[in-house]
Amino acid sequence: MRRLTTGPVERPGVFPALTPAVAFGAALVVFVWAAMGAWVNFDARARGSRRPAIWGVFAPLSGIVLCYYLLWWRRGRSREWPPGRAERAAAVVVVAGLGGLIVGILVSPPDPASQLTTWPVAVAGCLPVAYWAVRRGV
């Protein structure tokens, strides 16, 4: 007796939602995450931290550490030198990534594949605004 199926046939080991657009969005997440670590490392070094690499590794891994760094640790320390080109570029990527995350959450359905598909477009749209904001020091 033959069994009738009404939907797509599930194949073990195949991820139906992993399209090239979703893979690109996932790679962009990793890129923004690494840029966040680089920016925190540059900023902590310019503010006189004895171990800026520790901040650069743990701040992106934990939102609590990142909030502590941004809201408490940075506040009492002035920069010893102005931000360089690589630090500004990393800051632009981080600001555009976080802005794109907010826009993507607002405009896409709550499906991870949909959000990873719309997020790169939102990041690209946020890049000019992020560049302006970092350049002006907003």
DSSP file (Angstrom, degrees, kcal/mol; ACC not computed):
  #  RESIDUE AA STRUCTURE BP1 BP2  ACC     N-H-->O    O-->H-N    N-H-->O    O-->H-N    TCO  KAPPA ALPHA  PHI   PSI    X-CA   Y-CA   Z-CA
    1    1 A M              0   0    0      0, 0.0     2,-0.3     0, 0.0     0, 0.0   0.000 360.0 360.0 360.0 132.1    0.0    0.0    0.0
    2    2 A R        -     0   0    0      1,-0.0     2,-0.4     0, 0.0     0, 0.0  -0.680 360.0-134.5 -90.2 136.0    1.4    3.4   -1.0
    3    3 A R        -     0   0    0     -2,-0.3     2,-0.4     1,-0.0    -1,-0.0  -0.766  15.3-139.1 -93.7 132.4    1.4    6.2    1.4
    4    4 A L        -     0   0    0     -2,-0.4     2,-0.4     2,-0.0    -1,-0.0  -0.709  13.4-157.4 -90.2 138.7    0.2    9.7    0.2
    5    5 A T        -     0   0    0     -2,-0.4     4,-0.1     1,-0.1     0, 0.0  -0.918  12.9-169.3-115.0 144.3    2.0   12.8    1.3
    6    6 A T  S    S+     0   0    0     -2,-0.4    -1,-0.1     2,-0.1     3,-0.1   0.629  70.5  34.9-104.1 -16.8    0.5   16.2    1.4
    7    7 A G  S    S-     0   0    0      1,-0.2    -2,-0.0     3,-0.0     3,-0.0  -0.532 103.1 -52.2-124.5-170.1    3.6   18.3    2.0
    8    8 A P        -     0   0    0      0, 0.0     2,-0.4     0, 0.0    -1,-0.2  -0.352  59.4-109.5 -66.4 148.1    7.3   18.3    1.1
    9    9 A V        -     0   0    0     -4,-0.1     2,-0.4    -3,-0.1    -4,-0.0  -0.666  30.4-130.3 -81.0 127.3    9.2   15.2    1.8
   10   10 A E        -     0   0    0     -2,-0.4    -1,-0.0    -3,-0.0    -3,-0.0  -0.642  20.0-163.5 -80.2 129.8   11.6   15.6    4.7
   11   11 A R    >   -     0   0    0     -2,-0.4     3,-1.5     3,-0.2     2,-0.1  -0.965  23.0-119.4-113.6 126.3   15.1   14.4    4.0
   12   12 A P  T 3  S+     0   0    0      0, 0.0     3,-0.1     0, 0.0     0, 0.0  -0.368  95.6  21.3 -64.8 140.3   17.4   13.8    7.0
   13   13 A G  T 3  S+     0   0    0      1,-0.2     2,-0.5    -2,-0.1     0, 0.0   0.449  96.4 112.0  86.2  -0.2   20.5   16.0    7.0
   14   14 A V    <   -     0   0    0     -3,-1.5    -1,-0.2     2,-0.0    -3,-0.2  -0.920  55.3-151.7-111.0 131.4   19.1   18.7    4.7
   15   15 A F    >   -     0   0    0     -2,-0.5     3,-1.2     1,-0.2     0, 0.0  -0.861   7.9-170.4-101.1 103.5   18.4   22.2    6.0
   16   16 A P  T 3  S+     0   0    0      0, 0.0    -1,-0.2     0, 0.0    -6,-0.0   0.778  83.9  53.2 -67.9 -24.7   15.6   23.6    3.8
   17   17 A A  T 3  S+     0   0    0      1,-0.1     2,-1.6     2,-0.0     5,-0.1   0.537  81.4  99.4 -87.7  -5.0   16.0   27.1    5.3
   18   18 A L    <   +     0   0    0     -3,-1.2    -1,-0.1     4,-0.1    -3,-0.1  -0.606  49.9 157.3 -86.8  85.5   19.7   27.4    4.5
   19   19 A T     >  -     0   0    0     -2,-1.6     4,-2.5     1,-0.1     5,-0.2  -0.530  59.1-100.4 -96.5 169.3   19.7   29.4    1.4
   20   20 A P  H  > S+     0   0    0      0, 0.0     4,-2.3     0, 0.0     5,-0.2   0.866 124.3  53.9 -59.6 -34.6   22.6   31.5    0.1
   21   21 A A  H  > S+     0   0    0      2,-0.2     4,-2.1     1,-0.2     5,-0.1   0.905 109.8  46.3 -66.7 -40.4   20.9   34.6    1.4
   22   22 A V  H  > S+     0   0    0      2,-0.2     4,-2.4     1,-0.2    -1,-0.2   0.900 112.0  51.3 -68.0 -40.6   20.6   33.1    4.9
   23   23 A A  H  X S+     0   0    0     -4,-2.5     4,-2.2     2,-0.2    -2,-0.2   0.893 109.9  49.8 -63.2 -39.5   24.2   31.9    4.8
   24   24 A F  H  X S+     0   0    0     -4,-2.3     4,-2.2     2,-0.2    -2,-0.2   0.908 110.4  50.4 -64.6 -41.7   25.3   35.4    3.9
   25   25 A G  H  X S+     0   0    0     -4,-2.1     4,-1.7     2,-0.2    -2,-0.2   0.894 110.4  49.2 -62.7 -40.4   23.3   36.9    6.8
   26   26 A A  H  X S+     0   0    0     -4,-2.4     4,-1.7     2,-0.2    -1,-0.2   0.894 110.7  50.1 -66.5 -39.5   24.8   34.4    9.2
   27   27 A A  H  X S+     0   0    0     -4,-2.2     4,-2.1     1,-0.2    -2,-0.2   0.871 108.5  53.3 -65.3 -36.0   28.3   35.3    7.9
   28   28 A L  H  X S+     0   0    0     -4,-2.2     4,-2.8     2,-0.2     5,-0.2   0.857 103.9  56.3 -67.2 -34.6   27.5   39.0    8.4
   29   29 A V  H  X S+     0   0    0     -4,-1.7     4,-2.4     2,-0.2    -1,-0.2   0.937 109.2  46.0 -59.5 -46.5   26.5   38.3   12.0
   30   30 A V  H  X S+     0   0    0     -4,-1.7     4,-2.3     2,-0.2    -2,-0.2   0.891 112.3  51.5 -64.3 -39.4   29.9   36.8   12.6
   31   31 A F  H  X S+     0   0    0     -4,-2.1     4,-2.3     2,-0.2    -2,-0.2   0.922 111.9  45.2 -64.2 -45.2   31.6   39.8   10.8
   32   32 A V  H  X S+     0   0    0     -4,-2.8     4,-2.1     2,-0.2    -2,-0.2   0.889 111.8  53.4 -66.1 -38.2   29.7   42.4   12.9
   33   33 A W  H  X S+     0   0    0     -4,-2.4     4,-1.7    -5,-0.2    -2,-0.2   0.915 110.7  46.1 -62.2 -43.6   30.4   40.4   16.1
   34   34 A A  H  X S+     0   0    0     -4,-2.3     4,-2.3     1,-0.2    -2,-0.2   0.879 110.7  53.2 -66.9 -38.1   34.2   40.4   15.2
   35   35 A A  H  X S+     0   0    0     -4,-2.3     4,-2.7     2,-0.2    -1,-0.2   0.863 105.7  54.7 -64.5 -34.8   34.1   44.1   14.4
   36   36 A M  H  X S+     0   0    0     -4,-2.1     4,-2.4     2,-0.2    -1,-0.2   0.923 109.0  47.3 -64.2 -43.2   32.5   44.7   17.8
   37   37 A G  H  X S+     0   0    0     -4,-1.7     4,-2.2     2,-0.2    -2,-0.2   0.903 112.7  49.4 -63.1 -41.0   35.4   43.0   19.5
   38   38 A A  H  X S+     0   0    0     -4,-2.3     4,-2.7     2,-0.2    -2,-0.2   0.915 111.3  48.9 -64.8 -42.9   37.9   44.9   17.4
   39   39 A W  H  X S+     0   0    0     -4,-2.7     4,-2.8     2,-0.2     5,-0.2   0.929 112.1  47.7 -64.4 -44.3   36.2   48.3   18.2
   40   40 A V  H  X S+     0   0    0     -4,-2.4     4,-2.8     2,-0.2     5,-0.2   0.903 112.3  51.0 -62.6 -39.9   36.1   47.5   22.0
   41   41 A N  H  X S+     0   0    0     -4,-2.2     4,-2.2    -5,-0.2    -2,-0.2   0.942 112.4  45.2 -62.1 -48.5   39.8   46.4   21.9
   42   42 A F  H  X S+     0   0    0     -4,-2.7     4,-2.1     1,-0.2    -2,-0.2   0.927 116.0  46.7 -59.9 -45.6   40.8   49.7   20.1
   43   43 A D  H  X S+     0   0    0     -4,-2.8     4,-1.2     1,-0.2    -2,-0.2   0.905 111.9  49.3 -67.2 -42.3   38.7   51.8   22.4
   44   44 A A  H  <>S+     0   0    0     -4,-2.8     5,-2.6    -5,-0.2    -1,-0.2   0.887 110.9  50.9 -65.1 -37.7   40.0   50.1   25.6
   45   45 A R  H ><5S+     0   0    0     -4,-2.2     3,-1.4    -5,-0.2    -1,-0.2   0.913 109.7  50.0 -65.1 -41.6   43.6   50.5   24.5
   46   46 A A  H 3<5S+     0   0    0     -4,-2.1    34,-3.2     1,-0.3    35,-0.3   0.730 108.6  54.0 -69.6 -21.0   43.1   54.2   23.8
   47   47 A R  T 3<5S-     0   0    0     -4,-1.2    -1,-0.3    32,-0.2    -2,-0.2   0.303 123.1-101.7 -97.6   9.1   41.6   54.6   27.2
   48   48 A G  T < 5 +     0   0    0     -3,-1.4    -3,-0.2     1,-0.2     2,-0.1   0.717  58.3 166.4  86.9  22.2   44.5   53.1   29.0
   49   49 A S      < -     0   0    0     -5,-2.6    -1,-0.2     1,-0.1    -2,-0.0  -0.466  34.4-144.1 -68.9 140.9   43.3   49.5   29.8
   50   50 A R  S    S+     0   0    0      1,-0.3    -1,-0.1    -2,-0.1     3,-0.1   0.794  97.6  28.1 -74.3 -27.1   46.0   47.2   30.9
   51   51 A R    >>  +     0   0    0      1,-0.1     4,-1.1    -7,-0.1     3,-0.6  -0.615  65.3 160.5-133.7  74.3   44.3   44.3   29.1
   52   52 A P  H 3> S+     0   0    0      0, 0.0     4,-2.5     0, 0.0    -8,-0.2   0.798  73.9  64.0 -67.4 -26.7   42.3   45.6   26.1
   53   53 A A  H 3> S+     0   0    0      2,-0.2     4,-1.8     1,-0.2     5,-0.2   0.860  97.9  55.7 -65.5 -33.4   42.2   42.2   24.5
   54   54 A I  H <> S+     0   0    0     -3,-0.6     4,-2.6     2,-0.2     5,-0.3   0.932 110.2  45.1 -63.3 -44.4   40.2   40.8   27.4
   55   55 A W  H  X S+     0   0    0     -4,-1.1     4,-2.3     1,-0.2    -2,-0.2   0.919 111.5  54.1 -62.1 -42.5   37.6   43.5   26.8
   56   56 A G  H  < S+     0   0    0     -4,-2.5    -1,-0.2     1,-0.2    -2,-0.2   0.794 114.8  39.4 -64.2 -29.8   37.6   42.8   23.1
   57   57 A V  H  X S+     0   0    0     -4,-1.8     4,-0.8    -5,-0.1    -2,-0.2   0.910 122.0  37.7 -84.7 -46.9   36.9   39.1   23.6
   58   58 A F  H  X S+     0   0    0     -4,-2.6     4,-1.7    -5,-0.2     8,-0.3   0.754 103.5  67.5 -84.3 -23.7   34.4   39.2   26.4
   59   59 A A  H  < S+     0   0    0     -4,-2.3     7,-0.6    -5,-0.3    -1,-0.2   0.934 106.1  40.6 -64.2 -45.8   32.4   42.3   25.5
   60   60 A P  H  4 S+     0   0    0      0, 0.0    -1,-0.2     0, 0.0    -2,-0.2   0.828 113.3  56.3 -70.5 -27.4   30.8   40.8   22.3
   61   61 A L  H  < S+     0   0    0     -4,-0.8     2,-0.5     1,-0.2    -2,-0.2   0.844 114.6  35.4 -70.9 -32.4   30.3   37.4   24.0
   62   62 A S     X  -     0   0    0     -4,-1.7     4,-2.1     1,-0.1    -1,-0.2  -0.979  60.9-155.6-129.5 125.1   28.2   38.9   26.8
   63   63 A G  H  > S+     0   0    0     -2,-0.5     4,-2.6     1,-0.2     5,-0.2   0.810  99.3  58.3 -63.7 -29.4   25.8   41.7   26.6
   64   64 A I  H  > S+     0   0    0      2,-0.2     4,-2.5     1,-0.2    -1,-0.2   0.926 107.4  45.2 -67.0 -44.5   26.3   42.3   30.3
   65   65 A V  H  > S+     0   0    0     -7,-0.3     4,-2.6     2,-0.2    -2,-0.2   0.901 113.6  50.9 -65.4 -40.3   30.1   42.9   29.9
   66   66 A L  H  X S+     0   0    0     -4,-2.1     4,-2.8    -7,-0.6     5,-0.2   0.928 111.6  46.7 -63.5 -44.8   29.4   45.1   26.9
   67   67 A C  H  X S+     0   0    0     -4,-2.6     4,-3.0     2,-0.2     5,-0.4   0.914 112.4  50.7 -63.2 -42.1   26.9   47.2   28.8
   68   68 A Y  H  X>S+     0   0    0     -4,-2.5     5,-2.2     2,-0.2     4,-2.1   0.926 112.8  46.9 -60.1 -44.4   29.3   47.5   31.7
   69   69 A Y  I  <>S+     0   0    0     -4,-2.6     5,-2.3     3,-0.2     6,-0.2   0.944 118.8  39.2 -62.8 -48.4   32.1   48.6   29.4
   70   70 A L  I  <5S+     0   0    0     -4,-2.8    -2,-0.2     1,-0.2    -1,-0.2   0.901 126.2  32.7 -71.1 -41.5   29.9   51.2   27.6
   71   71 A L  I  <5S+     0   0    0     -4,-3.0    -3,-0.2    -5,-0.2    -2,-0.2   0.715 134.5  12.4 -93.4 -21.7   28.0   52.6   30.5
   72   72 A W  I  X5S+     0   0    0     -4,-2.1     4,-0.8    -5,-0.4    -3,-0.2   0.758 122.0  44.3-122.0 -56.5   30.4   52.3   33.4
   73   73 A W  I  4<S+     0   0    0     -5,-2.2     3,-0.4     1,-0.2     4,-0.2   0.904 115.6  46.3 -66.6 -42.5   34.1   51.6   32.6
   74   74 A R  T >4<S+     0   0    0     -5,-2.3     3,-1.5    -6,-0.3    -1,-0.2   0.826  99.0  72.2 -66.7 -32.9   34.4   54.0   29.6
   75   75 A R  T 34 S+     0   0    0      1,-0.3    -1,-0.2    -6,-0.2    -2,-0.2   0.847  98.6  43.3 -57.7 -41.7   32.8   56.9   31.4
   76   76 A G  T 3< S+     0   0    0     -4,-0.8     2,-0.5    -3,-0.4    -1,-0.3   0.438 103.8  74.4 -87.8   2.0   35.6   57.7   33.8
   77   77 A R    <   -     0   0    0     -3,-1.5     2,-0.2    -4,-0.2   -29,-0.1  -0.955  65.1-150.8-123.3 128.0   38.5   57.4   31.4
   78   78 A S        -     0   0    0     -2,-0.5     2,-0.2     1,-0.1    -2,-0.0  -0.565  32.5 -97.4 -90.1 159.2   39.4   59.8   28.7
   79   79 A R        -     0   0    0     -2,-0.2   -32,-0.2     1,-0.1    -1,-0.1  -0.496  18.2-153.0 -76.1 142.2   41.1   58.8   25.5
   80   80 A E  S    S+     0   0    0    -34,-3.2    -1,-0.1     1,-0.2   -33,-0.1   0.714  82.6  11.4 -85.3 -23.3   44.8   59.1   25.2
   81   81 A W  S    S-     0   0    0    -35,-0.3    -1,-0.2     3,-0.0     3,-0.1  -0.978  89.7 -93.3-149.3 157.2   44.7   59.5   21.4
   82   82 A P        -     0   0    0      0, 0.0     2,-0.0     0, 0.0    -2,-0.0  -0.277  55.6 -84.3 -70.2 158.5   42.0   60.1   18.8
   83   83 A P        -     0   0    0      0, 0.0     2,-0.1     0, 0.0   -40,-0.0  -0.354  46.1-136.7 -64.6 140.9   40.4   57.2   17.1
   84   84 A G     >  -     0   0    0     -3,-0.1     4,-2.2     1,-0.1     5,-0.2  -0.234  29.0 -92.5 -87.8-178.7   42.3   55.9   14.1
   85   85 A R  H  > S+     0   0    0      1,-0.2     4,-2.2     2,-0.2     5,-0.2   0.901 124.2  48.5 -64.2 -43.3   40.9   54.8   10.7
   86   86 A A  H  > S+     0   0    0      2,-0.2     4,-2.4     1,-0.2    -1,-0.2   0.885 111.2  51.0 -66.5 -38.2   40.5   51.1   11.6
   87   87 A E  H  > S+     0   0    0      2,-0.2     4,-2.3     1,-0.2    -2,-0.2   0.913 111.2  47.4 -65.9 -42.3   38.7   52.0   14.9
   88   88 A R  H  X S+     0   0    0     -4,-2.2     4,-2.3     2,-0.2    -2,-0.2   0.897 111.7  51.2 -65.3 -39.2   36.3   54.3   13.0
   89   89 A A  H  X S+     0   0    0     -4,-2.2     4,-2.1     2,-0.2    -2,-0.2   0.920 111.0  47.7 -63.9 -43.0   35.7   51.6   10.4
   90   90 A A  H  X S+     0   0    0     -4,-2.4     4,-2.3     1,-0.2    -1,-0.2   0.902 111.4  51.3 -63.7 -40.0   34.9   49.0   13.1
   91   91 A A  H  X S+     0   0    0     -4,-2.3     4,-2.8     2,-0.2     5,-0.2   0.892 108.2  51.9 -64.5 -39.1   32.6   51.4   14.8
   92   92 A V  H  X S+     0   0    0     -4,-2.3     4,-2.6     2,-0.2     5,-0.2   0.924 110.6  48.2 -62.3 -44.4   30.7   52.1   11.6
   93   93 A V  H  X S+     0   0    0     -4,-2.1     4,-2.4     2,-0.2    -2,-0.2   0.909 113.6  47.4 -63.4 -41.5   30.2   48.4   11.0
   94   94 A V  H  X S+     0   0    0     -4,-2.3     4,-2.7     2,-0.2     5,-0.2   0.937 113.9  45.9 -66.4 -46.9   29.0   47.9   14.6
   95   95 A V  H  X S+     0   0    0     -4,-2.8     4,-2.5     1,-0.2    -2,-0.2   0.915 115.6  46.5 -64.2 -42.2   26.6   50.8   14.5
   96   96 A A  H  X S+     0   0    0     -4,-2.6     4,-2.8    -5,-0.2    -1,-0.2   0.892 112.5  51.4 -66.0 -38.6   25.2   49.7   11.1
   97   97 A G  H  X S+     0   0    0     -4,-2.4     4,-1.9    -5,-0.2    -2,-0.2   0.923 113.4  42.9 -64.2 -44.7   24.9   46.1   12.3
   98   98 A L  H  X S+     0   0    0     -4,-2.7     4,-2.0     2,-0.2    -2,-0.2   0.890 115.7  49.1 -69.7 -38.3   23.0   47.1   15.5
   99   99 A G  H  X S+     0   0    0     -4,-2.5     4,-2.5    -5,-0.2    -2,-0.2   0.909 111.6  49.4 -64.5 -41.3   20.9   49.5   13.5
  100  100 A G  H  X S+     0   0    0     -4,-2.8     4,-2.9     1,-0.2    -2,-0.2   0.850 107.7  55.4 -64.9 -34.3   20.2   46.9   10.9
  101  101 A L  H  X S+     0   0    0     -4,-1.9     4,-2.1     2,-0.2    -1,-0.2   0.921 109.7  45.7 -63.0 -44.0   19.3   44.5   13.6
  102  102 A I  H  X S+     0   0    0     -4,-2.0     4,-1.8     2,-0.2    -2,-0.2   0.932 115.5  46.0 -65.4 -45.8   16.7   46.9   15.0
  103  103 A V  H  X S+     0   0    0     -4,-2.5     4,-2.0     1,-0.2     5,-0.2   0.920 112.4  51.5 -62.8 -43.4   15.3   47.6   11.5
  104  104 A G  H  X S+     0   0    0     -4,-2.9     4,-1.8     1,-0.2    -1,-0.2   0.871 108.3  51.4 -62.5 -37.5   15.2   43.9   10.7
  105  105 A I  H  < S+     0   0    0     -4,-2.1    -1,-0.2     1,-0.2    -2,-0.2   0.882 113.0  46.6 -65.2 -37.5   13.3   43.0   13.8
  106  106 A L  H  < S+     0   0    0     -4,-1.8    -2,-0.2     1,-0.2    -1,-0.2   0.819 121.0  33.4 -76.0 -30.9   10.7   45.7   13.0
  107  107 A V  H  < S+     0   0    0     -4,-2.0    -2,-0.2    -5,-0.1    -1,-0.2   0.623 106.9  66.9-105.8 -12.9   10.1   44.8    9.4
  108  108 A S  S  < S-     0   0    0     -4,-1.8     7,-0.1    -5,-0.2     6,-0.0  -0.757  85.2-100.9-110.3 156.8   10.6   41.1    9.1
  109  109 A P        -     0   0    0      0, 0.0     2,-1.9     0, 0.0     6,-0.2  -0.257  46.0 -96.5 -66.5 161.4    8.5   38.2   10.5
  110  110 A P  S    S+     0   0    0      0, 0.0     3,-0.1     0, 0.0    -5,-0.1  -0.111  87.0 118.0 -77.6  45.2    9.8   36.5   13.6
  111  111 A D     >  -     0   0    0     -2,-1.9     4,-2.6     1,-0.1     5,-0.2  -0.947  64.2-139.8-110.0 126.7   11.4   33.7   11.6
  112  112 A P  H  > S+     0   0    0      0, 0.0     4,-2.5     0, 0.0     5,-0.2   0.869 103.4  51.5 -56.6 -38.1   15.2   33.4   11.9
  113  113 A A  H  > S+     0   0    0      2,-0.2     4,-1.2     1,-0.2     5,-0.1   0.913 111.6  46.9 -66.2 -40.5   15.6   32.7    8.2
  114  114 A S  H  > S+     0   0    0     -3,-0.2     4,-2.2     2,-0.2     5,-0.2   0.904 113.1  49.0 -66.1 -40.6   13.5   35.7    7.3
  115  115 A Q  H  X S+     0   0    0     -4,-2.6     4,-2.1     1,-0.2    -2,-0.2   0.890 110.1  50.2 -68.3 -37.9   15.4   37.9    9.7
  116  116 A L  H  < S+     0   0    0     -4,-2.5    -1,-0.2    -5,-0.2    -2,-0.2   0.748 112.0  50.5 -70.2 -21.5   18.8   36.7    8.4
  117  117 A T  H  < S+     0   0    0     -4,-1.2     4,-0.5    -5,-0.2    -2,-0.2   0.875 117.1  36.9 -80.5 -39.7   17.6   37.4    4.9
  118  118 A T  H  X S+     0   0    0     -4,-2.2     4,-2.1     1,-0.2     3,-0.2   0.722 101.6  75.9 -84.7 -21.6   16.4   41.0    5.5
  119  119 A W  H  X S+     0   0    0     -4,-2.1     4,-2.8     1,-0.2     5,-0.2   0.903  91.1  52.0 -62.8 -44.0   19.2   41.9    8.0
  120  120 A P  H  > S+     0   0    0      0, 0.0     4,-2.3     0, 0.0    -1,-0.2   0.885 110.8  49.5 -60.2 -35.2   22.0   42.4    5.3
  121  121 A V  H  > S+     0   0    0     -4,-0.5     4,-2.0     2,-0.2    -2,-0.2   0.913 112.0  48.2 -66.9 -41.3   19.7   44.7    3.4
  122  122 A A  H  X S+     0   0    0     -4,-2.1     4,-1.7     2,-0.2    -1,-0.2   0.886 110.6  51.4 -66.1 -38.4   18.9   46.7    6.6
  123  123 A V  H  X S+     0   0    0     -4,-2.8     4,-1.2     2,-0.2    -2,-0.2   0.923 109.1  50.5 -63.9 -43.3   22.7   46.9    7.4
  124  124 A A  H  < S+     0   0    0     -4,-2.3     3,-0.3     1,-0.2    -1,-0.2   0.886 111.0  49.3 -62.0 -37.8   23.4   48.2    3.9
  125  125 A G  H  < S+     0   0    0     -4,-2.0     4,-0.4     1,-0.2    -1,-0.2   0.811 112.0  48.8 -69.6 -29.2   20.7   50.8    4.4
  126  126 A C  H  X S+     0   0    0     -4,-1.7     4,-2.8     1,-0.2     5,-0.2   0.616  88.2  86.5 -85.8 -12.9   22.1   51.8    7.8
  127  127 A L  H  X S+     0   0    0     -4,-1.2     4,-2.8    -3,-0.3     5,-0.2   0.907  88.6  47.5 -58.3 -46.1   25.7   52.1    6.7
  128  128 A P  H  > S+     0   0    0      0, 0.0     4,-2.2     0, 0.0    -1,-0.2   0.911 115.0  46.7 -63.2 -38.3   25.5   55.8    5.5
  129  129 A V  H  > S+     0   0    0     -4,-0.4     4,-2.6     2,-0.2    -2,-0.2   0.907 113.3  49.0 -67.3 -41.0   23.7   56.8    8.7
  130  130 A A  H  X S+     0   0    0     -4,-2.8     4,-2.7     2,-0.2     5,-0.3   0.906 110.2  51.2 -65.2 -41.3   26.3   54.9   10.8
  131  131 A Y  H  X S+     0   0    0     -4,-2.8     4,-2.4    -5,-0.2    -2,-0.2   0.931 112.4  46.6 -60.8 -45.1   29.2   56.5    8.9
  132  132 A W  H  X S+     0   0    0     -4,-2.2     4,-2.2    -5,-0.2    -2,-0.2   0.919 113.2  48.9 -62.0 -44.5   27.6   60.0    9.5
  133  133 A A  H  X>S+     0   0    0     -4,-2.6     5,-2.4     1,-0.2     4,-0.9   0.900 114.5  43.9 -65.8 -41.5   27.0   59.2   13.2
  134  134 A V  H  <5S+     0   0    0     -4,-2.7     3,-0.2     3,-0.2    -1,-0.2   0.900 113.6  51.4 -70.3 -39.2   30.6   57.9   13.8
  135  135 A R  H  <5S+     0   0    0     -4,-2.4    -2,-0.2    -5,-0.3    -1,-0.2   0.879 114.7  42.4 -64.2 -38.5   32.1   60.7   11.9
  136  136 A R  H  <5S-     0   0    0     -4,-2.2    -1,-0.2    -5,-0.2    -2,-0.2   0.611 110.6-121.3 -83.7 -13.2   30.2   63.4   13.8
  137  137 A G  T  <5       0   0    0     -4,-0.9    -3,-0.2    -3,-0.2    -4,-0.1   0.791 360.0 360.0  78.2  27.6   30.8   61.6   17.2
  138  138 A V      <       0   0    0     -5,-2.4    -4,-0.2    -6,-0.2    -5,-0.1   0.481 360.0 360.0 -74.3 360.0   27.1   61.2   17.9
